[in-house]
Amino acid sequence: MIIQVIAAAVGTIAFALLFGVPRKYYMTCGVIGGTGWFLYLFMTKRMGMTAVEATFIATVIVVLMSRFSAVKERCPATIFSVPGIFPLIPGGGIYWTAHYIVLNQYNMAMESGIEAVKAAFALVLGIIVVFELPQKIFKIHMKEKG
């Protein structure tokens, strides 16, 4: 599990590089992405949640961390949220869907495709939920600490 979390953090930093995030934010992006993947793994492996439920909750935490980091660093939240959700994107489900289609296993393709779409919707819903919170919440929190 530790190796997967480190790989997720490194992958998030690599995606931040491709996304054009300033170098001083790489570590924060890596921590956010690694945390999101850790939560996803923990909830699916240890708590028995479905991938969709875990994706939603991990996305909410990633975007919350992104918004707090954005206020702290005085920069847009997308600098942290876009790379941070990278490990949670259901790429494996999309791959397996295509794989099963090529093998003419349409029932398996449909099953994995629906799960991938549900996970993608959970990701979007998690982002929307947190971005609907008023900015005041994040600024007040930083004033109390600052």
C-alpha positions as CSV (number, residue, x, y, z in Angstrom):
1,M,0.0,0.0,0.0
2,I,2.9,2.4,0.8
3,I,4.4,1.8,-2.6
4,Q,1.1,2.6,-4.3
5,V,0.7,5.8,-2.3
6,I,4.2,6.9,-3.2
7,A,3.6,6.1,-6.9
8,A,0.4,8.1,-6.8
9,A,2.2,11.1,-5.3
10,V,5.0,10.9,-7.9
11,G,2.4,10.5,-10.7
12,T,0.6,13.5,-9.3
13,I,3.8,15.5,-9.4
14,A,4.5,14.4,-12.9
15,F,1.0,15.4,-14.0
16,A,1.5,18.8,-12.3
17,L,4.7,19.2,-14.4
18,L,2.7,18.5,-17.5
19,F,-0.1,20.7,-16.4
20,G,2.3,23.6,-16.0
21,V,2.1,24.0,-12.2
22,P,4.8,26.2,-10.8
23,R,7.7,24.2,-9.3
24,K,7.2,25.5,-5.7
25,Y,3.8,23.7,-5.6
26,Y,4.9,20.2,-6.7
27,M,5.3,18.8,-3.2
28,T,1.9,20.1,-2.1
29,C,0.3,18.5,-5.3
30,G,2.1,15.2,-4.5
31,V,0.9,15.2,-0.9
32,I,-2.7,15.9,-2.0
33,G,-2.6,13.2,-4.8
34,G,-1.0,10.7,-2.5
35,T,-3.5,11.4,0.3
36,G,-6.4,10.9,-2.1
37,W,-5.1,7.6,-3.3
38,F,-4.3,6.4,0.3
39,L,-7.9,7.3,1.3
40,Y,-9.3,5.4,-1.8
41,L,-7.2,2.3,-1.0
42,F,-8.0,2.4,2.7
43,M,-11.8,2.8,2.1
44,T,-11.9,0.0,-0.5
45,K,-9.5,-2.5,1.1
46,R,-10.0,-1.9,4.8
47,M,-13.5,-0.5,5.1
48,G,-15.2,-2.5,2.4
49,M,-16.6,0.5,0.5
50,T,-17.3,0.2,-3.2
51,A,-15.0,2.0,-5.7
52,V,-17.6,4.6,-6.4
53,E,-18.2,5.5,-2.7
54,A,-14.4,5.6,-2.1
55,T,-13.9,7.7,-5.2
56,F,-16.5,10.2,-4.0
57,I,-15.1,10.6,-0.5
58,A,-11.5,10.7,-1.6
59,T,-12.4,13.4,-4.2
60,V,-14.1,15.5,-1.6
61,I,-11.0,15.3,0.6
62,V,-8.6,16.1,-2.3
63,V,-10.6,19.1,-3.4
64,L,-11.0,20.3,0.2
65,M,-7.2,20.1,0.6
66,S,-6.8,21.9,-2.7
67,R,-9.0,24.8,-1.7
68,F,-7.3,25.2,1.7
69,S,-3.9,25.0,0.0
70,A,-5.0,27.6,-2.6
71,V,-6.0,30.1,0.1
72,K,-2.8,29.4,2.0
73,E,-0.6,29.9,-1.1
74,R,-2.8,32.6,-2.6
75,C,-3.3,30.9,-5.9
76,P,-6.1,29.2,-7.9
77,A,-7.4,25.9,-6.4
78,T,-7.1,24.2,-9.8
79,I,-3.3,24.2,-9.4
80,F,-3.8,21.6,-6.7
81,S,-7.2,20.0,-7.6
82,V,-6.5,19.0,-11.2
83,P,-3.2,17.1,-10.5
84,G,-4.6,15.9,-7.1
85,I,-7.5,14.0,-8.7
86,F,-5.3,12.4,-11.3
87,P,-4.8,9.1,-9.3
88,L,-8.6,8.8,-8.8
89,I,-9.5,8.9,-12.5
90,P,-11.0,5.5,-13.4
91,G,-8.5,4.7,-16.2
92,G,-8.3,1.0,-15.3
93,G,-12.0,0.6,-15.7
94,I,-11.9,2.2,-19.1
95,Y,-8.9,0.0,-20.1
96,W,-10.8,-3.2,-19.1
97,T,-13.9,-2.1,-20.9
98,A,-11.9,-1.7,-24.2
99,H,-10.1,-5.0,-23.4
100,Y,-13.4,-6.9,-23.0
101,I,-14.8,-5.4,-26.2
102,V,-11.8,-6.6,-28.2
103,L,-12.3,-10.1,-26.7
104,N,-16.0,-10.0,-27.6
105,Q,-16.9,-10.3,-23.9
106,Y,-19.7,-7.8,-24.0
107,N,-21.2,-8.5,-20.7
108,M,-17.9,-8.0,-18.9
109,A,-17.3,-4.9,-21.0
110,M,-20.7,-3.5,-20.0
111,E,-20.1,-4.2,-16.4
112,S,-16.6,-2.6,-16.2
113,G,-17.8,0.3,-18.4
114,I,-20.7,1.1,-16.1
115,E,-18.5,1.0,-13.1
116,A,-16.0,3.4,-14.8
117,V,-18.8,5.8,-15.6
118,K,-20.2,5.6,-12.1
119,A,-16.7,6.4,-10.7
120,A,-16.3,9.3,-13.1
121,F,-19.6,10.7,-12.0
122,A,-18.6,10.3,-8.3
123,L,-15.4,12.2,-9.1
124,V,-17.4,15.0,-10.7
125,L,-20.0,15.1,-7.9
126,G,-17.2,15.3,-5.3
127,I,-15.6,18.3,-7.1
128,I,-19.0,20.1,-7.4
129,V,-19.9,19.5,-3.8
130,V,-16.7,21.1,-2.5
131,F,-16.6,23.9,-5.0
132,E,-20.1,24.9,-4.0
133,L,-18.9,25.7,-0.5
134,P,-18.4,29.4,0.0
135,Q,-14.9,30.8,-0.2
136,K,-15.4,32.4,3.3
137,I,-15.1,29.0,4.9
138,F,-11.6,28.6,3.7
139,K,-10.5,32.1,4.4
140,I,-11.8,32.1,8.0
141,H,-9.9,28.9,8.6
142,M,-6.7,30.5,7.4
143,K,-7.3,33.6,9.5
144,E,-7.7,31.5,12.7
145,K,-4.3,29.8,12.0
146,G,-2.5,32.8,10.7
